[in-house]
Amino acid sequence: MSQEVLATYLQKFPDSAIALNLKACNYYKLENVKAAENEIMSLLEKISPSFIFGQDIIKHNLVAFRDGAGALQILPPLVDIISEARLNLTIYYLKQGEYMEAYELLKNLEPTVSYEYILKATVNAVIGQETNSRELIKAAQQYFQLVGNSVSECDTIPGRQCMASAFFFQRKFDDVHLYLSSIKSYFFKDDAFNFNYAQAKSALGNYKEAEETFSRLQNDKLQNDYVYITHMARCYIMQGKAQAAWELYLKMDTSTESLSLLQLIANDCYKKGEFYHAAKAFDLLERLDPTPEHWEGKRGACIGVFQLIVADRQPTNLLSDIIQLLRNSTNPQVESIIRVIKRWAKERKINI
């Protein structure tokens, strides 16, 4: 509609810098980036060299049209001249992972319009999660909720994203899923959207759908993120694919995160009755930290494997494996458990 009005206006004032700039911005919003660039470049040829502010707007908009290219060279001097320059520079820092720089730019900004509230909320959310600041996360949640509840935004896509984000921080995943489901058709290939959507599905126990949604991610950084890895591990385990979860662990370097993943695999596999992988995980945990809890977990998992073998639900060749796992422990109960296993195997003429 804006383009239609502009077409009429430009027939009468074909050299209007304001109108041509607005036309370029409309093209950009309509996702025709090439047309937006062409329009702004033609404006550059027509604009008077003495119209400095107009040239600043063109330089600023070219950075936006080109997805932040040249941001550090063009935007900093314009921060106090063009209000959007501060916001676009903040977005550039966020995309580069330079979160403190983004925070510093916005910390004194009092938002007045929805996109300022959204950006302020996003910066607070990122820094809040990076620093474990409940205060910043609470502020982020409130900003998101203000936008999502506003009359002007409640039925828009950004408004629904904001409500989903606010509920995410409150761990109300039923509501998160409801809001994200209502706009999923617009974000089928969007990694950030799918990352959050899959987490909501996982939290609700929809592990098959969560795995499918996580599998759509293309971003390497997200695929190597600890949140992604742990959620995928749980999705695999809860669908009876414990070996796939184990392989995720094997790919990780030794770290506190790999130790946490090992604990997740051990406990989730135990709960799900995937006792063989639970036993292997508890065995590694016990060797790293020989606590009674890790021994008890391994003992229960090994006995669980044995019970499944007795019930013909696991192959007998696993008997050797669980005996070896038990022998990795120094607990006095080990030999009595092994004697029971060997006696059962001997009675059935199973060579172990």
TATATA-V879631 format. One record per run of one state. SS is the DSSP state (hx for helix, st for strand, lp for the rest). FROM is the first residue (numbers start at 1). TO is the last residue. If there is no record, write none. Layout:
ss: <SS/SS>
from: <FROM/FROM>
to: <TO/TO>
This chain:
ss: <lp/hx/lp/hx/lp/hx/lp/hx/lp/hx/lp/hx/lp/hx/lp/hx/lp/hx/lp/hx/lp/hx/lp/hx/lp/hx/lp/hx/lp/hx/lp/hx/lp/hx/lp/hx/lp/hx/lp/hx/lp/hx/lp/hx/lp/hx/lp>
from: <1/2/13/17/30/33/47/52/66/71/75/76/79/83/96/99/107/114/132/134/150/157/170/173/182/184/187/191/204/207/215/220/224/226/239/242/251/256/273/275/289/292/311/318/328/334/348>
to: <1/12/16/29/32/46/51/65/70/74/75/78/82/95/98/106/113/131/133/149/156/169/172/181/183/186/190/203/206/214/219/223/225/238/241/250/255/272/274/288/291/310/317/327/333/347/352>
